[in-house]
Amino acid sequence: MTGTAAFDLGPQARIVARLAAAVPDALLAGRTPCPAYTVGDLLGHLASLSIAFRDAARKDLGATTDTPPGQAAHPLPARWREDLPRVLGELAEAWQDPAAWTGMTRAGGVDLPGPVAGVVAVDELVVHGWDVARATGQQYVPDQVALRASHAFLLAAAREDGRDGGVFGAVVPVPEDAPLLDRAIGLSGRDPAWTPPPP
């Protein structure tokens, strides 16, 4: 994974921003494929991780890059409709710098090679983009470069951790001939057939 070539996070960041912009306030308390997160929590998490991985790309290490995910609070910013697209844009811009993909950095309190951090960032955007879309009834077509990087990362993680768990939880079996997005979502520990529960 350390040999991963740099790529543009911008297209996937813009897709996530469009999905978020279309979320009505009435759905912010709704359930998502992440059992611990409402839609609002998930949007707050996207804002937080965008800041963390922006700073990881800049090698601007500190509070935003040092906090483990399980210990981080992800409140939805009051001005999230303005803040989230802005930090998503800053995230993508930071990873445009070739220096972001070199050397070591840190995210979630873990020291990582730059290329690995870049792939983790795009995986977060791909998977949580699906979460937002599925929870709010939106169509979702991720950027294909981002999707391929996410799938490769998740597949490698599943092989390393075993199918019973690991950092992403238990893999959900998906047919080998299923669309690449469904296979990636299954590898992330989610059921590609998930739909919101009835109100």
C-alpha positions in Angstrom: 0.0 0.0 0.0 2.9 2.4 0.6 3.5 2.4 -3.2 0.1 3.7 -4.0 0.2 6.4 -6.7 -1.2 9.8 -5.9 -4.7 10.5 -7.3 -7.3 13.3 -7.2 -9.7 13.2 -4.2 -11.6 16.1 -5.7 -14.2 14.2 -7.7 -15.3 12.1 -4.7 -15.2 15.0 -2.3 -17.5 16.9 -4.6 -19.9 13.9 -4.8 -20.1 13.7 -1.0 -20.7 17.5 -0.8 -23.6 17.2 -3.3 -25.1 14.3 -1.3 -24.8 16.3 1.9 -26.4 19.4 0.4 -29.4 17.4 -0.6 -30.1 16.1 3.0 -33.2 17.8 4.3 -33.2 18.9 8.0 -36.1 16.5 8.6 -33.8 13.5 8.0 -30.9 14.6 10.3 -32.2 12.4 13.1 -32.7 9.4 10.8 -30.9 6.0 11.1 -27.9 5.2 8.9 -26.0 2.0 8.0 -23.6 2.9 10.9 -25.7 1.8 13.9 -24.1 4.4 16.3 -24.7 7.3 13.9 -27.7 9.3 12.9 -27.6 11.1 9.6 -26.5 14.3 11.5 -23.8 12.4 13.4 -22.5 11.0 10.1 -22.3 14.5 8.6 -20.5 15.7 11.7 -18.1 12.7 11.3 -17.5 13.6 7.7 -16.6 17.2 8.7 -14.3 16.0 11.4 -12.5 13.4 9.3 -12.1 15.9 6.4 -10.3 18.3 8.8 -8.1 15.5 10.2 -7.1 14.1 6.8 -6.6 17.7 5.4 -4.2 18.3 8.2 -2.6 14.9 7.7 -1.9 15.8 4.1 -0.4 19.1 5.2 1.7 17.3 7.9 0.1 19.8 10.3 0.1 17.4 13.2 -1.7 18.2 16.4 -5.1 17.8 18.0 -7.0 17.2 14.8 -4.7 14.3 13.8 -3.9 12.8 17.2 -7.4 11.8 18.5 -8.3 8.1 17.9 -11.6 7.8 16.1 -13.4 6.1 19.0 -12.5 9.0 21.3 -13.5 11.8 18.9 -16.7 13.8 19.3 -18.4 14.5 16.0 -21.0 17.2 16.7 -22.7 18.5 13.6 -21.5 22.1 13.2 -24.2 24.7 13.4 -23.3 26.0 10.0 -22.7 22.6 8.5 -24.2 23.4 5.2 -21.5 25.9 4.6 -18.7 24.2 6.7 -18.9 20.7 5.3 -18.4 21.5 1.6 -15.6 23.9 2.5 -13.6 21.4 4.5 -14.3 18.7 1.9 -12.8 21.1 -0.7 -9.8 21.8 1.6 -9.3 18.1 2.1 -9.1 17.5 -1.7 -6.9 20.5 -2.2 -4.4 19.4 0.4 -4.0 16.0 -1.3 -3.3 17.7 -4.6 0.2 18.5 -3.2 2.6 15.8 -4.2 4.3 16.2 -0.8 1.2 14.9 0.9 1.9 11.5 -0.7 5.4 11.2 0.6 7.0 10.5 4.0 5.0 9.9 7.2 2.0 11.6 8.7 -0.6 10.9 11.3 -4.4 10.5 11.4 -6.6 9.1 14.2 -3.6 9.0 16.4 -1.8 6.5 14.2 1.4 7.2 12.3 0.9 6.3 8.6 2.9 6.6 5.4 1.5 9.4 3.3 0.1 7.2 0.5 -1.7 5.0 3.1 -3.3 8.1 4.7 -4.5 9.3 1.3 -6.2 5.9 0.6 -7.8 5.8 4.0 -9.1 9.3 3.4 -10.7 8.4 0.1 -12.1 5.2 1.5 -13.8 7.2 4.2 -15.4 9.4 1.5 -16.5 6.4 -0.6 -18.0 4.4 2.2 -19.6 7.3 4.1 -20.9 8.7 0.8 -22.8 5.5 0.4 -24.0 5.7 4.0 -25.4 9.2 3.5 -27.0 8.3 0.1 -28.6 5.1 1.4 -29.9 6.7 4.6 -31.5 9.6 2.7 -32.8 7.8 -0.4 -30.3 9.3 -2.9 -28.7 7.8 -5.9 -25.0 7.2 -5.5 -22.4 6.8 -8.2 -18.9 7.2 -6.6 -15.9 8.4 -8.5 -14.5 5.3 -10.1 -10.8 6.0 -9.3 -11.8 6.5 -5.7 -14.0 3.4 -5.6 -11.2 1.2 -7.0 -8.8 2.6 -4.4 -11.3 2.0 -1.6 -12.0 -1.5 -2.7 -8.4 -2.4 -2.9 -7.8 -1.0 0.5 -10.7 -2.8 2.1 -9.8 -6.1 0.4 -6.3 -5.9 1.7 -7.6 -5.0 5.2 -10.0 -7.9 5.2 -7.3 -10.4 4.1 -5.1 -9.1 6.9 -7.7 -9.1 9.6 -9.6 -12.2 8.6 -13.3 -12.4 7.6 -14.5 -12.3 11.2 -13.7 -8.8 12.0 -10.9 -6.3 12.4 -11.0 -2.5 12.2 -14.1 -2.5 9.9 -16.1 -5.3 11.6 -17.2 -8.5 10.1 -17.2 -8.7 6.3 -20.7 -9.1 4.8 -20.5 -11.8 2.0 -21.3 -10.4 -1.4 -21.2 -12.4 -4.7 -18.0 -12.1 -6.6 -19.8 -10.9 -9.7 -21.6 -8.1 -7.8 -20.9 -4.5 -8.7 -17.6 -3.2 -7.4 -19.4 -0.8 -5.0 -21.4 -3.6 -3.4 -18.2 -5.6 -2.9 -16.5 -2.6 -1.3 -19.5 -2.0 1.0 -19.6 -5.6 2.0 -15.9 -5.5 2.8 -16.5 -2.5 5.0 -18.9 -4.5 7.2 -22.1 -3.2 5.7 -25.0 -4.9 4.0 -25.3 -3.5 0.4 -29.0 -4.2 0.6 -29.5 -2.0 3.8 -32.4 0.4 3.7 -33.7 2.8 6.4 -36.2 1.2 8.9 -39.7 2.5 8.5 -40.6 5.5 10.6 
